[in-house]
């Protein structure tokens, strides 16, 4: 598997054609201000408000895309 900012969680791209417009701030938790990404103001809007693509939600779900990536990476390391 390869990883590219959010790929491992199924994070949707943001609007725009430039790469930096597609890679919006990462949502870490569903309940913290700015999704746990920053105490400041994010430079781009989040690409989604879907709480299922937060790191916290994906870590808690054994069948999540993030955990599938972790398993594949573990196999590769072995």
SULCOR-V943943 format. One record per backbone hydrogen bond with DSSP energy under -1.0 kcal/mol. NH is the residue of the N-H (numbers start at 1). CO is the residue of the C=O. E is the energy in kcal/mol with one decimal. If there is no record, write none. Layout:
NH_CO_E + NH_CO_E
This chain:
7_4_-1.3 + 9_6_-1.8 + 11_6_-2.2 + 14_22_-1.9 + 21_18_-1.1 + 22_18_-1.3 + 23_19_-1.9 + 24_22_-1.4 + 28_35_-2.5 + 29_35_-2.0 + 35_32_-1.8 + 36_33_-1.8 + 37_34_-2.4 + 53_50_-1.4 + 54_51_-1.3 + 55_27_-1.6 + 56_28_-2.5 + 58_54_-2.2 + 59_55_-2.6 + 60_56_-1.6 + 64_61_-1.9 + 68_64_-1.7 + 69_65_-2.4 + 70_66_-2.3 + 71_67_-2.1 + 72_68_-2.3 + 73_69_-2.7 + 74_70_-2.3 + 75_71_-2.2 + 76_72_-2.2 + 77_73_-2.3 + 78_74_-1.9
